[in-house]
């Protein structure tokens, strides 16, 4: 799961990786906006259950090129299941946060996850973390405090759910570090979407609401975009090292502001941009330090995306 030098990939491959990464994160952001739209009329658990089914379709297509059904064979099922459950809980918390917060606010907190990976790696995996990465993590946390206002008067359930999602995403990434390169990306993604469906199913059944045609369209599109984004990210990490792909995860911040403004009429405040800048700067610095140390680059830890690994 360690990254390889960026120069090892030819320039055309790096260009394809960047294009796939941008496409991937655009898919994730658009899917999140669709979830927010659907959540105005449907329970989040019902949305998650339906989405997980549609999201599996691109994953099945991805597996066709890596051995078909054999690509889903698990070698460390316990760890893969644990990672799937953590990421499923992360996704459900994030989608609930989207229903309660402007997209940009939720994203800003979710992007604490790469910063939390630094702390979790030191606390739970025993990895050495120097003063520079700890300092960058502190700057990122300060950025979140700025975004939720210095007086804390606006902190609500949505903020707490986004923070829980960031912590769960960071924990799932640490489990993925333990899994290593022994599992295929197709197997990990299959476990992820099956876990989302299984965890969401009881709540979805209890709170099920009739689906209007528009609702089904939004949920189906969100699931297909979620699965397609995962597949595109896997393909991106095949074309170039994760250190090339990882910085583009912050393009989701721009999508969140744009979609929030155009679709939901959310107008970001100056403090939001200041906090975002601090979170992005600290995250990029941590990515750079991980690259220098030739460690595992944190890629999409808050959302369950495939991280820097030998994606097969």
Buried (B, 14 or more C-beta within 10 A) or exposed (E): BBBBEBEEBEEEBBEBBBBBBBBBBBBBBBBBBBBBBBBEBBBBBBBBBBBBBBBBBBBBEBBEEBEEEEBBEBEBEEBBBBBBBBBBBBBBBBBBBBBBBBBBBBBBBBBBBBBBBBBBBBEBEEBEBEEEBBEBBEBBBBBBEBBBBEEEEEEEEBBBBBBBBBBBBBBBBBBBBEBBEBBBBBBBBBBBBBBBBBBBBEBBEEEEEEBEEEBEEBBBBBBBBBBBBBBBBBBBBBBBBBBBBBBBBBBBBBBBBBBBBEBBEBEBBEEBBEBBEBBBBBBBBBBBBBBEBEBBBBBBBBBBBBBBBBBB
